[in-house]
Amino acid sequence: MSIKRNKKIRKELFDKLEDSNRKFIFDSGDEIDTKNEVVIIDSLIKNLKEATGFINSIAKEDYAITWNGLTVENESLNRGNIAGELTTMRDQMIKVKEEDEVRLWTSQGLSDFAEIVRSNQRNFKALSEKLIVSLVKYLDAQQGGLFILNDEIGHEPYLELMGCYAYDRIKTVEKRIEIGQGLVGQCYLEKETIYMTDVPQDFVNITSGLGDARPDSILIVPLLLNDKIEGVIELASLQKFKSHEIAFVEKLGETIASAITNVRTAENTSHLLEQSQQQTEEMRAQEEEMRQNMEELQATQEQMERKNAEVESLLQQAAETEAQLKAQQEIIITEKKNLETENAILNTLMEVIPERVTVKDRNGNYLKVSKSKQKTLKEQGYKNVIGRSDRDLFGEEHFQKSHNTEKEIMSSQRSVLDVEERIEIAKGVKIWGLTSRLPFKDTEGKVLGTIVMTRDITKEKELADRLDELEQKSGN
């Protein structure tokens, strides 16, 4: 009875040991001989060794380790025991490692492409080609194209292929896609990523060393920045794109869009700066030409004064004697012709000079007006302005202001040159002008009136204001 009792206790102990082995370590689902104590102990030792080896492999980051004997059939039996928990831990660590690798891959990629953008900001074409080549290689794709929005003034906007790369070669291809045309044009309109895995047979062929192959997936991503689209990236691959790769391209699209915006702003600023410099040179040349014209006018006036004095002297001499009168008559006739010639020269100069020139008497009445000013006044309905004043054309306030200035010039007998001011050239019509005012005299030095000369600098002023606005935007 004692032997039987001990045997029963021993059997219960080993049964409990086997149950614990299955419940807490590993349950293969196979039946074993519970009467064979050696088999039970060997099974326990085997599972403990398996657990030890599994843990050591995980500690060495060998996530390819598997639990021997764990199958789909007995998976449900091992939920909650050591084999199941270790397998779950391994799967979680694999997932964490994959997520870390994706984060590292994404961060490194964005950093590399940011450096590409920084190094190629001054060459739009080189930047486009470098970006698409690097992107195709980074994603292990086979073909890619970078389409940039061309919205120059004068034509309808369209998408222009700026960079193309296919199977380790940069392709020189000129391609234009209208807005809304094909998948690329559709992506631009909808501002949404297009991802295709069911690619039509004739959609595109990828040339490789083994021949032509239809891509397994197509990825088309808009280049968006602040809800404004600057272009589209199209990628084709023989493998399906992973979700993190698609997210990476979308994130990179913001960086590329920002780079495109910066390059365009820099190019526009440079263009406006060059245009401003050219306008400045032209303005300097025009100023020099105006000064020369003024000098010629003054010289002509002085010459006229000298000629008038000579004529008066000849007339006085002619009055003394008849013989002298006859002799001087020919001289007078000659001098008159010269005066008529000089007057004709002055009239011709007033016809062709681009500046608005007005010759006024001491009361502000018009004595002579250049053709350029006559044209503006005729457009306002004034056909004949000789003998009229600014009061008749622009009103009392305008007349008083200009006439006070002219009276001061006549009183001081000093010229005022190149004054920049806002001028009313006709009733309700104002321009920016560069104005010079100078007195003119008779042969006795008496001031007879003033000459007012104005050059239109409105375009130069508007261009300077536009350049200042762009420089402020670029600075911000």
C-alpha positions as CSV (number, residue, x, y, z in Angstrom):
1,M,0.0,0.0,0.0
2,S,2.9,2.4,0.8
3,I,4.5,1.6,-2.6
4,K,1.1,2.1,-4.4
5,R,0.6,5.4,-2.6
6,N,4.1,6.7,-3.5
7,K,3.6,5.6,-7.1
8,K,0.3,7.5,-7.2
9,I,1.9,10.7,-5.7
10,R,4.8,10.4,-8.1
11,K,2.4,10.1,-11.1
12,E,0.4,13.1,-10.0
13,L,3.6,15.1,-9.6
14,F,4.8,14.3,-13.2
15,D,1.3,14.9,-14.6
16,K,1.4,18.3,-13.0
17,L,4.9,18.9,-14.3
18,E,3.8,18.0,-17.8
19,D,0.7,20.3,-17.5
20,S,2.9,23.2,-16.3
21,N,5.4,22.5,-19.1
22,R,2.6,22.8,-21.7
23,K,0.8,25.7,-19.9
24,F,3.7,27.9,-19.1
25,I,6.5,27.0,-21.5
26,F,5.4,25.3,-24.7
27,D,2.6,23.0,-25.9
28,S,3.4,21.1,-29.1
29,G,-0.1,19.7,-29.2
30,D,1.4,16.2,-29.5
31,E,0.4,13.5,-27.0
32,I,3.3,11.9,-25.0
33,D,3.4,9.0,-22.7
34,T,2.8,10.5,-19.3
35,K,3.8,7.3,-17.6
36,N,7.4,7.7,-19.0
37,E,8.9,10.1,-16.6
38,V,12.1,10.4,-18.6
39,V,10.1,11.7,-21.6
40,I,8.4,14.3,-19.5
41,I,11.7,15.5,-18.0
42,D,13.4,15.6,-21.4
43,S,10.5,17.6,-22.9
44,L,10.8,20.1,-20.0
45,I,14.5,20.4,-20.4
46,K,14.2,20.8,-24.2
47,N,11.6,23.6,-23.8
48,L,13.8,25.4,-21.3
49,K,16.8,25.2,-23.6
50,E,14.6,26.4,-26.5
51,A,13.5,29.4,-24.4
52,T,17.1,30.2,-23.4
53,G,18.4,30.0,-27.0
54,F,15.4,32.2,-28.2
55,I,16.2,34.8,-25.5
56,N,19.9,34.9,-26.4
57,S,19.2,35.3,-30.1
58,I,16.8,38.2,-29.4
59,A,19.5,39.8,-27.1
60,K,21.9,39.6,-30.1
61,E,19.2,41.3,-32.3
62,D,18.8,38.1,-34.3
63,Y,15.1,38.6,-35.1
64,A,15.0,35.7,-37.6
65,I,14.9,33.2,-34.7
66,T,11.9,30.9,-34.6
67,W,10.6,28.5,-31.9
68,N,11.1,25.0,-33.0
69,G,7.8,23.1,-33.2
70,L,5.6,26.3,-33.1
71,T,3.2,26.0,-36.0
72,V,0.0,27.5,-37.2
73,E,-1.8,24.5,-35.9
74,N,-0.6,24.8,-32.3
75,E,-0.3,28.6,-32.2
76,S,-3.6,28.9,-30.3
77,L,-2.3,26.5,-27.6
78,N,0.7,28.7,-26.9
79,R,-1.0,32.1,-26.3
80,G,0.1,33.4,-23.0
81,N,3.0,30.9,-22.3
82,I,6.7,31.6,-22.7
83,A,6.9,30.4,-26.3
84,G,3.9,32.6,-27.3
85,E,5.1,35.6,-25.4
86,L,8.7,35.4,-26.7
87,T,7.4,35.1,-30.3
88,T,5.1,38.1,-29.8
89,M,8.0,40.1,-28.3
90,R,10.2,39.1,-31.3
91,D,7.4,40.3,-33.7
92,Q,7.1,43.6,-31.8
93,M,10.9,44.2,-31.9
94,I,10.9,43.5,-35.6
95,K,8.2,46.0,-36.1
96,V,10.0,48.6,-34.0
97,K,13.3,48.0,-35.9
98,E,11.5,48.4,-39.2
99,E,9.9,51.6,-38.0
100,D,13.3,52.9,-36.9
101,E,14.8,52.0,-40.2
102,V,12.0,53.8,-42.0
103,R,12.4,56.9,-39.9
104,L,16.2,56.9,-40.4
105,W,15.7,56.3,-44.2
106,T,13.2,59.1,-44.4
107,S,15.4,61.6,-42.4
108,Q,18.5,60.7,-44.3
109,G,16.7,61.1,-47.6
110,L,15.2,64.5,-46.7
111,S,18.6,65.7,-45.5
112,D,20.3,64.5,-48.8
113,F,17.7,66.2,-51.0
114,A,17.9,69.4,-49.0
115,E,21.6,69.5,-49.7
116,I,20.9,68.9,-53.4
117,V,18.5,71.8,-53.4
118,R,21.0,74.1,-51.5
119,S,23.8,73.2,-54.0
120,N,21.8,73.9,-57.2
121,Q,19.7,76.9,-56.4
122,R,21.2,79.0,-59.2
123,N,20.6,76.5,-62.1
124,F,17.0,75.5,-62.5
125,K,17.7,72.8,-65.2
126,A,20.6,71.2,-63.2
127,L,18.5,71.2,-60.0
128,S,15.6,69.4,-61.8
129,E,17.9,66.7,-63.3
130,K,19.8,66.2,-60.1
131,L,16.5,65.8,-58.1
132,I,14.9,63.2,-60.4
133,V,18.1,61.2,-60.8
134,S,18.7,61.0,-57.0
135,L,15.0,60.3,-56.3
136,V,14.8,57.4,-58.8
137,K,18.0,55.8,-57.3
138,Y,16.9,56.4,-53.7
139,L,13.6,54.6,-54.3
140,D,15.2,51.9,-56.4
141,A,12.7,52.8,-59.1
142,Q,13.5,52.5,-62.8
143,Q,12.1,55.7,-64.4
144,G,11.1,59.2,-63.3
145,G,10.1,62.6,-64.6
146,L,9.9,66.0,-63.0
147,F,7.3,68.3,-64.5
148,I,7.4,72.0,-63.6
149,L,4.6,74.5,-64.1
150,N,5.3,77.1,-66.8
151,D,3.0,80.0,-66.3
152,E,4.9,82.8,-68.2
153,I,2.8,85.8,-69.2
154,G,1.6,85.6,-72.8
155,H,0.5,82.0,-73.0
156,E,-1.7,79.4,-71.3
157,P,0.0,77.6,-68.3
158,Y,1.3,74.1,-68.9
159,L,3.5,71.4,-67.3
160,E,7.0,71.2,-68.8
161,L,9.3,68.2,-68.4
162,M,12.4,69.6,-66.8
163,G,14.2,66.4,-65.8
164,C,13.8,62.7,-67.0
165,Y,15.7,59.6,-65.9
166,A,15.3,56.0,-67.0
167,Y,17.4,53.0,-66.0
168,D,20.7,54.7,-65.1
169,R,20.5,57.3,-67.9
170,I,19.5,60.9,-68.0
171,K,17.1,61.3,-70.9
172,T,17.0,64.5,-73.0
173,V,13.3,64.8,-73.8
174,E,11.1,67.8,-74.6
175,K,7.6,67.2,-73.4
176,R,4.7,69.5,-72.7
177,I,1.5,68.4,-70.9
178,E,-1.5,70.6,-70.8
179,I,-3.4,71.2,-67.6
180,G,-5.8,68.3,-67.1
181,Q,-4.2,66.1,-69.8
182,G,-3.4,62.5,-68.8
183,L,-2.7,61.4,-65.3
184,V,0.0,64.1,-64.8
185,G,-2.4,66.9,-65.8
186,Q,-5.1,65.3,-63.6
187,C,-2.8,65.1,-60.6
188,Y,-2.1,68.9,-61.1
189,L,-5.8,69.7,-61.2
190,E,-6.8,67.6,-58.2
191,K,-3.7,68.2,-56.1
192,E,-3.9,64.6,-55.0
193,T,-1.4,61.7,-55.2
194,I,-2.1,59.1,-57.8
195,Y,-0.8,55.5,-57.1
196,M,-1.5,52.7,-59.6
197,T,-0.6,49.1,-59.3
198,D,-2.9,47.9,-62.1
199,V,-0.9,49.5,-64.9
200,P,-2.3,49.1,-68.5
201,Q,-0.2,47.1,-70.9
202,D,0.6,50.0,-73.1
203,F,1.0,52.7,-70.4
204,V,4.8,52.8,-70.4
205,N,7.8,50.5,-71.1
206,I,10.9,50.5,-69.0
207,T,14.0,49.6,-70.9
208,S,16.5,47.4,-69.0
209,G,19.5,45.3,-69.8
210,L,17.1,42.3,-70.2
211,G,14.7,44.0,-72.6
212,D,11.4,45.9,-72.2
213,A,9.2,45.5,-69.2
214,R,5.9,46.9,-68.1
215,P,6.1,48.7,-64.7
216,D,4.4,47.1,-61.7
217,S,3.4,50.4,-60.2
218,I,3.1,54.1,-61.1
219,L,3.3,56.9,-58.5
220,I,2.4,60.5,-59.4
221,V,2.8,63.2,-56.7
222,P,2.0,66.9,-56.8
223,L,4.6,69.4,-55.6
224,L,2.5,71.4,-53.1
225,L,3.4,74.3,-50.9
226,N,0.8,76.3,-49.0
227,D,-1.9,74.8,-51.2
228,K,-0.2,76.1,-54.3
229,I,1.1,73.5,-56.8
230,E,4.4,74.1,-58.6
231,G,4.7,70.9,-60.5
232,V,4.3,67.1,-60.6
233,I,6.7,64.1,-60.0
234,E,6.0,60.9,-62.0
235,L,7.8,57.6,-61.0
236,A,7.5,54.1,-62.4
237,S,8.9,50.9,-60.8
238,L,9.1,47.2,-61.4
239,Q,8.1,46.8,-57.7
240,K,5.2,48.2,-55.8
241,F,6.0,51.3,-53.8
242,K,5.7,50.9,-50.0
243,S,3.5,53.2,-48.0
244,H,6.5,55.0,-46.3
245,E,8.1,55.6,-49.7
246,I,4.9,57.3,-51.0
247,A,4.8,59.4,-47.8
248,F,8.4,60.3,-48.3
249,V,7.9,61.5,-51.9
250,E,4.9,63.6,-50.8
251,K,7.0,65.2,-48.0
252,L,9.8,65.7,-50.5
253,G,7.4,67.4,-52.8
254,E,7.0,70.2,-50.3
255,T,10.8,70.7,-50.2
256,I,11.0,70.7,-54.0
257,A,8.0,73.1,-54.4
258,S,9.7,75.5,-51.9
259,A,13.0,75.3,-53.9
260,I,11.1,76.0,-57.2
261,T,9.5,79.1,-55.6
262,N,12.8,80.4,-54.3
263,V,14.6,79.8,-57.6
264,R,11.8,81.6,-59.5
265,T,11.9,84.5,-57.1
266,A,15.6,84.8,-57.4
267,E,15.4,84.7,-61.2
268,N,12.7,87.3,-61.3
269,T,14.6,89.6,-58.9
270,S,17.7,89.2,-61.0
271,H,15.8,90.0,-64.2
272,L,14.2,93.1,-62.7
273,L,17.6,94.2,-61.4
274,E,19.1,93.9,-64.8
275,Q,16.1,95.7,-66.4
276,S,16.4,98.4,-63.8
277,Q,20.1,98.9,-64.5
278,Q,19.4,99.1,-68.2
279,Q,16.7,101.6,-67.6
280,T,19.0,103.6,-65.4
281,E,21.6,103.7,-68.2
282,E,19.0,104.8,-70.7
283,M,17.8,107.5,-68.3
284,R,21.3,108.8,-67.9
285,A,21.7,108.9,-71.7
286,Q,18.4,110.8,-72.0
287,E,19.5,113.2,-69.3
288,E,22.7,113.9,-71.1
289,E,20.8,114.4,-74.4
290,M,18.4,116.8,-72.6
291,R,21.3,118.8,-71.2
292,Q,22.8,119.0,-74.7
293,N,19.5,120.2,-76.1
294,M,19.3,122.8,-73.3
295,E,22.8,124.0,-74.2
296,E,21.8,124.2,-77.8
297,L,18.7,126.1,-77.0
298,Q,20.7,128.6,-74.9
299,A,23.3,128.9,-77.6
300,T,20.6,129.5,-80.2
301,Q,19.0,132.2,-77.9
302,E,22.4,133.9,-77.4
303,Q,23.1,133.8,-81.1
304,M,19.7,135.3,-81.8
305,E,20.4,138.1,-79.3
306,R,23.7,138.8,-81.0
307,K,22.2,138.8,-84.4
308,N,19.4,141.2,-83.3
309,A,22.0,143.5,-81.9
310,E,23.9,143.4,-85.1
311,V,20.8,144.2,-87.1
312,E,19.9,147.2,-84.9
313,S,23.5,148.5,-85.3
314,L,23.3,148.2,-89.0
315,L,19.9,150.0,-89.1
316,Q,21.4,152.9,-87.1
317,Q,24.3,153.2,-89.4
318,A,22.0,153.0,-92.4
319,A,20.1,156.0,-91.1
320,E,23.2,158.2,-91.1
321,T,23.8,158.0,-94.8
322,E,22.0,156.8,-97.9
323,A,25.1,155.3,-99.3
324,Q,25.6,153.3,-96.1
325,L,21.9,152.3,-96.1
326,K,22.2,150.8,-99.6
327,A,25.3,149.0,-98.6
328,Q,23.8,147.7,-95.5
329,Q,20.5,146.7,-97.1
330,E,22.2,143.6,-98.6
331,I,23.7,142.8,-95.2
332,I,20.3,143.1,-93.5
333,I,18.7,140.9,-96.1
334,T,21.4,138.3,-95.5
335,E,21.1,138.5,-91.7
336,K,17.3,138.2,-92.0
337,K,17.7,135.0,-93.9
338,N,20.1,133.8,-91.3
339,L,17.6,134.6,-88.6
340,E,14.9,132.8,-90.6
341,T,17.2,129.8,-90.9
342,E,17.9,129.8,-87.1
343,N,14.2,130.2,-86.4
344,A,13.5,127.3,-88.7
345,I,16.2,125.3,-86.8
346,L,14.5,126.2,-83.5
347,N,11.1,125.2,-84.9
348,T,12.5,121.9,-86.1
349,L,14.1,121.2,-82.8
350,M,10.7,121.9,-81.1
351,E,9.1,119.4,-83.5
352,V,11.5,116.5,-82.9
353,I,12.5,116.9,-79.2
354,P,10.8,114.2,-77.1
355,E,10.6,116.4,-74.0
356,R,7.5,118.6,-73.4
357,V,8.9,122.2,-73.9
358,T,6.9,125.4,-73.3
359,V,8.2,129.0,-73.9
360,K,6.2,131.5,-71.9
361,D,6.3,135.3,-71.7
362,R,6.5,137.2,-68.4
363,N,2.8,136.8,-67.8
364,G,2.8,133.0,-68.3
365,N,1.2,133.1,-71.7
366,Y,2.4,130.4,-74.2
367,L,4.8,131.8,-76.9
368,K,5.9,128.4,-78.4
369,V,5.1,124.8,-77.5
370,S,7.0,121.6,-78.6
371,K,5.2,119.0,-80.7
372,S,5.2,116.4,-78.0
373,K,3.2,118.8,-75.7
374,Q,0.9,119.9,-78.5
375,K,0.0,116.3,-79.1
376,T,-1.0,115.8,-75.4
377,L,-3.1,119.0,-75.4
378,K,-4.8,118.2,-78.7
379,E,-5.9,114.9,-77.2
380,Q,-7.6,116.9,-74.5
381,G,-9.4,119.1,-77.1
382,Y,-7.0,122.1,-77.2
383,K,-6.1,122.8,-80.8
384,N,-4.4,126.2,-80.5
385,V,-2.7,127.1,-77.2
386,I,-0.5,129.9,-78.3
387,G,-1.4,133.0,-76.3
388,R,-3.1,131.0,-73.6
389,S,-1.8,130.1,-70.1
390,D,-1.9,127.3,-67.6
391,R,-5.0,129.1,-66.1
392,D,-6.9,128.4,-69.3
393,L,-5.8,124.7,-69.5
394,F,-5.4,123.5,-65.9
395,G,-7.2,126.1,-63.6
396,E,-6.3,128.9,-61.3
397,E,-4.5,126.9,-58.6
398,H,-2.2,125.2,-61.1
399,F,-1.5,128.5,-62.8
400,Q,-0.6,130.3,-59.6
401,K,1.7,127.6,-58.4
402,S,3.7,127.3,-61.7
403,H,3.7,131.1,-62.3
404,N,5.0,131.9,-58.8
405,T,7.9,129.5,-59.5
406,E,8.5,131.1,-63.0
407,K,8.5,134.7,-61.5
408,E,11.1,133.6,-58.9
409,I,13.3,132.2,-61.8
410,M,12.9,135.4,-63.8
411,S,13.6,137.6,-60.8
412,S,16.8,135.6,-59.8
413,Q,17.7,134.9,-63.4
414,R,18.9,131.5,-62.3
415,S,18.0,128.2,-64.0
416,V,16.5,125.3,-62.0
417,L,17.4,121.9,-63.6
418,D,16.3,118.3,-63.3
419,V,13.6,118.7,-60.6
420,E,11.6,115.4,-60.1
421,E,8.0,116.2,-59.5
422,R,4.4,115.1,-60.1
423,I,3.1,117.0,-63.1
424,E,-0.4,117.5,-64.6
425,I,0.3,117.4,-68.4
426,A,-3.4,117.7,-69.2
427,K,-6.6,118.2,-67.3
428,G,-6.9,115.1,-65.0
429,V,-3.7,113.5,-66.5
430,K,-0.6,113.4,-64.3
431,I,2.9,111.9,-64.8
432,W,6.2,111.8,-63.0
433,G,8.6,114.2,-64.7
434,L,12.1,115.6,-64.6
435,T,11.6,119.3,-65.1
436,S,14.1,122.1,-65.9
437,R,13.1,125.9,-65.9
438,L,15.3,128.7,-67.2
439,P,14.8,132.4,-68.1
440,F,15.4,133.8,-71.6
441,K,16.4,137.4,-72.3
442,D,16.5,139.9,-75.1
443,T,19.7,141.4,-76.5
444,E,19.7,144.0,-73.7
445,G,19.7,141.3,-71.1
446,K,16.1,142.0,-70.2
447,V,14.2,138.8,-69.1
448,L,11.4,138.2,-71.5
449,G,10.0,135.0,-70.0
450,T,10.8,131.4,-69.1
451,I,11.5,128.1,-70.9
452,V,10.0,125.0,-69.2
453,M,11.3,121.5,-70.3
454,T,9.9,118.3,-68.9
455,R,10.9,114.7,-69.5
456,D,8.5,111.8,-68.7
457,I,10.1,109.4,-66.1
458,T,6.8,107.6,-65.0
459,K,8.0,104.2,-66.3
460,E,11.3,104.5,-64.4
461,K,9.5,105.4,-61.2
462,E,7.1,102.5,-61.5
463,L,9.9,100.1,-62.3
464,A,11.9,101.3,-59.2
465,D,8.8,100.9,-57.0
466,R,8.2,97.4,-58.3
467,L,11.8,96.4,-57.7
468,D,11.6,97.7,-54.1
469,E,8.4,95.6,-53.6
470,L,10.1,92.5,-54.8
471,E,13.2,93.1,-52.7
472,Q,10.9,93.5,-49.6
473,K,9.1,90.2,-50.4
474,S,12.4,88.4,-51.0
475,G,13.7,89.7,-47.6
476,N,10.6,88.6,-45.8
